[in-house]
Amino acid sequence: MSLCNTKYAFFRSKHYTLHNWHYQDAYPSRNDINLHSINHISIRDEIETKTNSIYFPNVTELTLLDYSNENVPSISIMLDRIMPLTNLYKLSVHCREFSIRKLIELLYYSPNIHTLIINSISSPIQDSILIQQTQTFRKIVNKNKIKNIILKENSPVQNIPFFIKLCLQLQQLTIDMSRIDVLLFLQLNEMCNIDFGHLSFLCFLNTDEFLGKEIVPYLPSTYISKTI
């Protein structure tokens, strides 16, 4: 076959970053892009809402980077001016100042999220306990569609049982944490009597053979251990 007849296609997700207080400061320039082509938004620093804000109608992925907006009473109202929250399929949180209460609010108005990545979040254990007693929490439990969660090293290990309880449709949980945090999670799970019945895949990253042997006794007998 002649090489000249071979065709190659390369696709790249359309990504846009909002930062530095104003939409107008974002790069690339709002005049140089097709707003309808953007499907991934990242927010860095604080974003000031304005009446003439940019709107991205086809966004399905949101990443929060070093984002706080402590003076904004409702994160969902602010973000809904930028994108349709009901369209979000993937949410990544990478900022220490983002509280678990804001996360709950965002999940409430984004019921179609399937993948949740938590790299860092401000979350006192008492907050997660109080949140579980609220009607909002119970509503999210009943309507969220989260099937895949990735929890990284800067996530509070004490809140892993919280996410398992929150996401009844969860199928895959990936934990990328230190040896100490992994063992702490397993001990917490045993004390809290967490039901893994709906979870079909539990993955621990950056583990070794010895840690793998320590993990097995904490898991239900229905799980099969494999090194991948």
N, C-alpha and C positions, 0 to 999 in steps of 0.2 A: 504493500500500500504506500502510495506517495505521501511523504511528510507534509507536503503543501496542502493536502486535503484535511489534515488534522486540525481540529478546532479546540481552543481552550477558553474556559470561562472562569473568571475570578470574581467572587462576590465579597463585599465587606459591609458589615453592619453600619448603618448611618448613625453616627454618634455626635452628640452636641453637649458642650459643657457650659453651665451657667455659673458665674462666679463674680467676685469683687463688687458685691453690693447691688449692682444694677444689671439688668438684662443687656443694656446697651454696651456693657464692657465685655460681654462674652466673646469668645473666639471660636469659630470664625464669625465674621460680621453677619448680622441677621439679614443683610441685603444680598449676601453671597450664597445663600442656601435656599433650598426648597423645603419649607416647613413640613410639608406632607411626606417628605422622604425620610424624616428622622424617626427612628424607632427606639433609640436609647438616649436617655438624658442622664448626665451626671451633674450634681450640684455640689459646688465647692464654696466654702465660706458662707456668709449670710446673704440671703437674697431678699431684696426689697420689692414688695409687690407694688404694682402701679396699675392705673386704670387702662393704660395702653400696653399691657404686657404682651409678650410673644406667646402664641398658643401653638402647641404641637399636637395635632389631632390623632396621630398614629403611633404614639409612643407605647411600647409594651414592656420596656425595661427601665428601671430607675435605680441609680446608684447615688448614695449620699456619702460625700467625702468631707470630713472636717466641717460638718454642717451643724449649726446650733439653732439660730433664730429664736433665742430665748424670749424675745419680746413679742413673738407672734403667738396669739392666743390659740390658734388652731392651725396645725400643719396641713390638715386635709383641705381646708378652705384655700390656703395659699397655693398648694400644689394643684388643686383643681382648676386654678386660673391658668396653669401652665400646660396641663395635659389631662386627658380623661382618666381618672383613677380606676374606673371600672375596666379599662383595657389592659392594666398592668398584669404582666405574666410573671415577671421576675423582679425581685427587690433585693438590693445589696446594701448593707449598712456598714460603713467603715469609719465611724466617728464616735469618739468617746463621750461627747457631750449630748448625744442623742439618747433620751431616756426611754425606758421600756414603756412608759405611759404614752409617749408619742408614737411608738411603734404600734401599740394596740389601737390607737386612734386611726393610724394610717391603714392598718389591716381591716379595720371595720368598714372603711370606705373603698377598699380595694379587694373585693371578695373573690377575684379571679386569679390571684397570685398562685402560681404552682411551685415556684422555686424561691426559697428565702435563704440568703447568705448573711450571716452575722459575723463580722470580723471584730467589731468593737462596739460596745454599747454601755451607757451608764445605767446600771441596774442594781440598786440595793435589794437584797433578798426580801426585805420587808415589803417593798413595793410590789413584787411579783405575788406575794401571798395575799395582799389586800386586793390586787387586781382580780385574782381568781374568784373573789367573792362578789364581783360586780355583775350586773345584768349584761353589760357590754361584752365582757369576757364570754359569758354563756352564749350570746348571740354569735360571736365570732367562731366559737367552737362548732356551732351548728351549720354555719354557712361557708366557712373558708374552705378552699380547695388545695391547700398546700400539700404537696406530695414529696417534696425534696427539700431538706434543710441541710446546710453546711455551716457548722459552727467552728470558728477558728480560734487561735490561741488567746486572743485578747477578749474573748467572750467570757462572761462570768460562768464558771462551770456549775455553780449552784442553781442556775436557771435552766439547765438542760431539761430536767423533769417538767418544768413549766411549759416548754415548747412541745414536748411530747403530749402533754394533756391538752394543749391548745389545738393541736392539729390531728384530728381523728382520722383524716385521710392520708396521713403521712405514710409513705412507703419506704423512703430511703433517708437515713440519717448518717451524715458523715461528720466525724469529729477529728479535727486537726489540732490536737493539744499536747501538752507535755505529759510525760509518764505519770507524774503526780496528779495532774488534773484528771486524767483518764480514770485512775483508780479512785479518786474522790467521787467522780461521777457515778461509778459502779456502786460504791458504798451508799451514796445518796439514793440511787435507784432502789437498792435493797431496803433501805429504811422507809422510803416513800411508797414502796410496793407499786411501782409504776407498771402498767399493763403494756407489754410490747406486742400484744396480739395483732394489731393492725400494721406492725412494722415488719416488712419482709427483708430489708437489707440494712445492716448496721456495719458501717465501715470506720475503722480507726486508722488514720494516716500516721506515718512516721513512727510506727511501733517496731519492736524487734521480737524475736522468737520467745524470749522470756516473758515479755509483757503479754504476748498472745496467750501464753499458758495461764497467766494470772487472770485474764479476762474471762476465759471460758466458764469457770465456776459461777460467775455472776449472771450468766445468760440462761434463758429458758432452754430446756433439753431439746426443743424442736429446732434450734439453730445449729447449722453446720459451719464449722470454722474452716476458713481457707485463707491462704496467703496469696495476695494478688499483686 
